[in-house]
Amino acid sequence: MPKTIKKVGVLTSGGDSPGMNAAIRSVVRTCAYHNIECIGIYRGYQGMIEGDFKEMGPRSVNNIVNKGGTILKSARSLEFKTPEGRKKAHENLVKAGIDALVVIGGDGSFTGGLLFNSEYNFPVMGIPGTIDNDIFGTSHTLGYDTALNTVVDCIDKIRDTASSHNRLFFVEVMGRDAGHIALNAGIGAGAEEILIPEEDLGLDRLLESLQKSKASGKSSSIVVIAEGDKIGKNVFELKDYVEANLPEYDVRVSVLGHMQRGGSPSCFDRVLASRLGVKAVESLLEGKSNYMVGLQNDKVTLTPLEQAIKGKSEIDRELLRVSEIMST
């Protein structure tokens, strides 16, 4: 028999993403709707180890649905990776009367939750929060849509400058292991080339493409590069290579960095966070554990945490074809 859940703990872990606050709000208010208590755990797993808890009610999450970042803060915890650290965390949860956990984060956060469950049989439910959209079992992670809109807005502004000065801009976006942001934002912003980790374009083909763009009458170009792309050691070396081989181009680099993480979440991310929070709490109340709630074919679904961690989110091959056609 699954144990009765009377008090749920919620934490955010790993890199922050827009929509995390909306998810916290959803978890807190779903708990209130079902007449159970909700405890906010500050600074992720490190806060669990230190007992940094605060009771949360419906009014404590007023006016946060529109805020980026996370009111519960986030931290990476080396101590939680040790058996001693996890033992401290479990003792604090038991002492506080917390019966189950909702973990909002990425695959590293889910790995911690899965390990904690295996050691203490403690119910855990995951909500995917990462702008990279690189988690298996959901078409969208929290923050991805907002990050896309931020990147497209930035590239639109950069294009104004590129056109005014007949320049080639390399715009580096986040995506160490996945090219979802680069591919979608590149198409949305009309980039001439898109470089992603999943596809090795190669230096020769990049030069050929840029030469073709110049010959076709394009006076300026935008190349969107995911930070994990393997074509060059880094975007600045790539700039030097292109300038050495195509001296007719005046090349500039813009690294968008952490501005992609921040900002008010889009309507899509706010609604997604609300849906996932409800499903996470209600799944725990149904006795389920070790799942990630996600979105597939616009339906909220459950994916075993182990699959979400080990599975690979695939790049959309049709979008690759679309990007090639659009760059003509």
Disulfide bonds with the S-S distance in Angstrom:
none
